[in-house]
Amino acid sequence: MSENAYLVGLRLAGKKVVVVGGGTVAQRRLPLLIANGADVHVITRAATPAVEAMSGITLTLRDFREGDLQDAWYAIAATDDPDVNAAVVAEADRRHIFCVRADIAREGSAVTPASFDYEGLSVGVLAGGEHRRSAAIRSAIHEALQAGVITEETPGAVPGGVALVGGGPGDPELITVRGRRLLAQADVVVADRLAPPELLAELGPHVEVIDAAKIPYGRAMAQDAINQVLIDRAKAGKFVVRLKGGDPFVFARGYEEVLACTDAGIPVTVVPGVTSAIAVPALAGVPVTHRAVTHEFVVVSGHVAPGHPESLVNWNALAALTGTIVLLMAVERIELFAKALLDGGRPADTPVLVVQQGTTSAQRTLRATLADAPERIREEGIRPPAIIVIGSVAAFGG
């Protein structure tokens, strides 16, 4: 066969496909055939456990023999025996069935591209039999689509719509793939101060970037003013990304924005983010749970002091827990929180980890105990944003 190949997509739903061989090569090829609804028949002397466990195939454990390709539309020769593969190709040629020969691609009548599926697209790359090259180009295209370097219409990127995107804990690489993709298609970005600033630097000059902290709101609540900006820009036909730090539904008032937009008839796409409550301790070497150490962890907002009329936290119940407590927005009132936990019975020597500006190049960590954490935090000049982890796991990695 010529090194050149004519690219074509096969609709194999309900059509017989024969795969000869049940080893690792077949194991990689079968899932896509099954996913496309093919009537897959596997003929092999022996199969890997993964192939044996696959549903959606007809598995026959024996040698290939003449006639096995009868009524097939497509065939793959994937054994480790060159003579058997050659026999499969020969029968396929006689029956005018396109056949891939996995071991010597140029001797088959078809070639499998390096491929991926992406938001309804099927992308395949052929490189004249240079499999490493086609795989590398395939991966590069995939990454470019995910990063927004190559843009195309994406579900959720609706003119006149809003996407509520979690930007992650600070490191720009910790935003989700979908979040980065939608950000790359934004007409307007309304960003929190905790949203990774490097992500904003990637935006094109045509994108209107609005600092949520600087929206004028007069007598209205700042949140009401932000909601109105989202609605006004969307009603003007813009695709608006509301970029928040962490996860928009973890103490970030994201659902208030969803309600405001939906009440105004604006479609909203929610893209969860990596929450700092878990990611920041993890990247500082501390898991919030660990087998045989803790069976629960609680994430607590520190924006209201214990005993405040608006506080919804039962600090005595928290103190009675043996698991991990993760405090967010708690630096300003750490003396009050530590006292509430100590008064509630949490041991004074409970380990504490404090991480300031976690996941960024400016990250600082402080290790203390519940008894001396407030004093140490003040001595070290810890400032928000910071995560405070209280519990046995906080001693890990120290």
C-alpha positions, 0 to 999 in steps of 0.5 A: 500500500502507498504511504499516502492514505485517504482519510474517511470516517466509517459509520460502523453502528450495527455492522460486523467488524472482525478483530483477530487477536486479543492482546494489548493492541486489540485491547486499545482498539476495541473500546472505540469500536464498541462505543461506535456501536459496531457488532464486534467479533474477536477471534483469538487464541488467548485474550487479556483479562481486560478483553475477556471482561469487555461487554459488547463483543463476541469473543471466540477463543480459537485460531483464525481460519478462512471464512472468519471475515464473511459478512464483515465490513471492516477488519483488524489484524492484531495478533503477534504472528505475522503469518496470521496477520498476513492471512487476515489481510489476504482474506480481507482483500479477496472479500473487498473488506478494508483491513488494518494490519497492526504490525506492518501498517503499510501492508493493510488496506486501511490505517488507523489514525491517532485520534481523539474525540472532543466536544462532538469533534472526531480528530484523526492524524495520519503521518505516513506510518510514522506513528510517533509523529502522528501521536505527537501531533494528535496530542498537540492539537488536543492540548491546543483545543483544551488550552483555547489556542485553537478556538471553536464554538463550545457548548456553554459559550452562548452569546447572551449567556454567562459561564460561572467558572472556578479558576482554582486555588491560584496556580493558573494550570489548576483551572479545569480544561473546560474553564480555560476553554470557555475563558478563551471564548469570552467577550467579557470577563468579570474577575474576582481578586482571587482569580489567577491573574495569569489567566487574564493575561492570556486574554485577547485585547478585544476582551473586556476585563472587569475587576469585580472589586471595582464595580461601583455600587453606590447604595446597592450591595456589591453583589447586586452590582456584580449581578447587574453587570453580568446581566447587562453584558449578557443582554447586550449579546456578549458571552460573559465569563464570571471568573472566581478563585477556587470553586464558585459554589464553595463560599464564593456566592456563586449560586446567588449569581446563578439565581440572579441570571436565571431570574433575568432569563440569562442562560448560565453554564456552571464550571466547577473549580478546584477548591483551595480547601482541599488543593492547597493543603494537598500541595503543601504535603497535607491530605485532609483525610488519611486512612485510620487517621480521620474519617471526616473533614469539615470546611468552615467559613471564617467570615463571621465570628463565633457567637455573631448573630449571623453565624451558622456554625456550631463551634462546640460540635466542631470542637467535638470532632476528631477529624480535620477542620479547614478554615477559610477566610479565618486569619482576621479572627483566628484568636476567636476561632482557636478559643472556641475550639479549645473551649469546646474541648479540642486538645491544645496540642492539635496540629495546625498548618497555615498556608498563605497564597497556596499553589502560587510562587508566593506560597508560605507555610506555618506549622503550629498547634491550636494553642499557639497558632494565633500568636504564631500567625501574628508573629509571622505576619500571615495575611489573607488569602490563607488556608488553616488546617486543624487536625492530626493530618496537619502534622504530616509532611512537616 
